[in-house]
Each structure stands twice: as C-alpha cells, then as structure tokens.
Amino acid sequence: MNEDGLNNLRKKLDLIDNDLLKLLNKRMNVVHEIGILKANSGGSIYRPEREKAIINRLISLNDGKLNKVAIEALFQEIFAISRNLELPENIAFLGPDGSFTHQAAESRFGAMSSYISISSITGIFAEVNNKKAKFGVVPIENSSNGIVSDTISCLSHYNLKIIAEVVLDIHHTLASTCDKVGDIKRIYSKDIAFDQCRKFLENFGLDEVELIPIESTTKAAKLALKEPNCAAICSHVGAKMYNLPILFEDIEDKDNNKTRFFIISDFQNTSSGHDKTSILVKMSNTSGALVEFLSDFDKAGVNLTKIKSHIVEGDSIFFIDFNGHKDDENIKTIFQKHKTSIKFLGSYVKEIEDI
C-alpha cells in the first residue's frame, strides 16, 4: 500500500474516533441523568442484570468483525468507566494485589475502580457490611478443590446479598530468575497451587525440591525475585507485577481449572430472565425432611444445580444453587412454605450452570 492510501485510511480512523468520542460523551450524559434518579431513590448504579441484557442485545445485533468476547470486554469497560465517573465506589477483594480474586474484580469493575485489598474473607464481608466498601469479591468454589468454607460461613453470618457471579479460568506459571529448571532449589506458592500443579512438578523433578507454602501466589513471586535459586508458582499477572521471568505457562494439571467468585453488596437484583439463586437451608432433624424439601423443587419444575452440606457453628446446613429468580411465582411458593428453613442469599445473572 502506498503512503497516500495509508494516510487516507488513517484519516478515516480519526473521523471514526471523533464520532466515537462524541457518542461516548453522549452516553455519559445519559448515565449522569440515571445517576441522579438512582441517588434520589436510594438505588445502586450498578445493575448486573441490566448490563448483561445490554451485552446480549448487542451480541444479537452484531454483524461485524467483533466477536462475542470482544463485545463483552469492550462494553464491560465502558460500563465500569461510566459507573466510576458518576459514582466512584470501593470494591473490597481477597488480596493481595494481583491475586485471582483481584483479576475477577477487575474483569467486572474495570481498571479505574477503587480497590481495597483485604487479607481475609471475613474482613471483606465486614468492610461491605459497615459501608466502607460498596462491593466485595470473594471466591466461593474451585473446580478442583471444592467449596470455600469461609465464604459459606460469612454468607450465613451476614445479611449481605450475592448480586453477581464471576467465573475465571485459573492458569498457573512457573516463574524464576533461574535460567534452568535444574538450578531451582525452592519453590514458593499457595498449598492449593502446589496441589493443582502436582503432575508438572513430578515431570520436571521439582517435587524433590523444597516446596514452601505461603499465603498468596503474588507474595511467592515477590520472594522468588529476591532469593537466588528460587521459583514461584503464581499467576501470569503476579509474575508481571514483579518483572519475574516466566519459565513455563499453564502448568496446572487440569485444563479446565476454574474458580467461581461472588460479588456481594447491600441490595438485591431484579429479574433478568436468566438468573440463578443461592440459598442456605437449615433442616429440621426429622426423618425425610431433606427429601421432602428437595421434592418441592422437583414438583415446581426448578432445576437444582448444586447441593453442598456444611457445618457452620456446629449446625448442619446446605448450600443450594438453582435456576430462577426468587420473585418467580413457582419459587415464591417454595420460599413461603419453607420460610423458617431458608436463608435467601441472592438472585443474580447466571454466568455458568456449574463448574
């Protein structure tokens, strides 16, 4: 292509960018008007069900080169910028910076948001409960390691609501200043990460070196950068944060390793038409109580996607996910019948059936 042709195309792009800027500012003006109405009514400017509906509508209208993933990523960032320009709010997440929970939070709230790194799940619930953070992001389960008990305990203790779920593919890297694997004498990581990368460690003879469990994979990257003959099993983001060279990527044993996160806050969602609901159930200690309870869902045509039992403060409870919104008529009937047994945790847009 000659220089004149290239310059003409660049001028076309400049004109399109000018139009995009005008349209984005026009969108921000409408967001501002919505923000005023929300402030007067006491509502939240973040409505996950509304954002999901917008993205689905745009995907259905798309006839260009943007694919589904690109459209979702682009508009999630536009949504996040809109919210932060209108009403900046704190988001508490399970730290440290660069953790998988941090990544999950940024995937929904964007890079501009104000994030607070909290060292415990209990601390996150406390910060949201006392209004120091508007939202909290916590892990609820991993496809390899199951349910996070601390999150279940906090959902039982606090009267906050799940307003969204985020599902993140979990990938680990081996990062080190060592040029060769044979030079590595110690590896830092979380114990759960060691478990998820066991085959890789065995294949490269690294199961014979000193494996040192610590509280976060991000801290592992920091330690591996400072100490000679050390490595870290950490996220790609964690390695990049400390400019720690990556020797191997995607070293996890299972290629479908996912973690599901909850976003918690102090409000409830309206129905999107594509929802999931989570509840905690404490059953009476009578024969057949659980069978009777579950049969009511079957009779109502409600699909249960998860049932997990837990012990919270000495009591046996069940964590249950099912398809639908609490305001659906068939679900309202079940809630009314078992109102003394059910604690409603939240209805939110379904991102995945199960992990």
TATA-V986515 format. One record per helix or strand. SS is the DSSP state (H for helix, E for strand). FROM is the first residue (numbers start at 1). LEN is the number of residues. Records with the same first field share a line. If there is no record, write none. Layout:
# TATA-V986515
SS->FROM-LEN  FROM-LEN
This chain:
# TATA-V986515
H->3-39  48-14  68-19  100-10  121-9  149-9  181-3  191-6  198-6  206-3  217-10  236-6  289-11  329-9
E->90-5  114-5  135-8  146-2  161-9  173-4  186-4  210-4  230-5  246-3  258-8  275-7  304-9  315-9  342-8
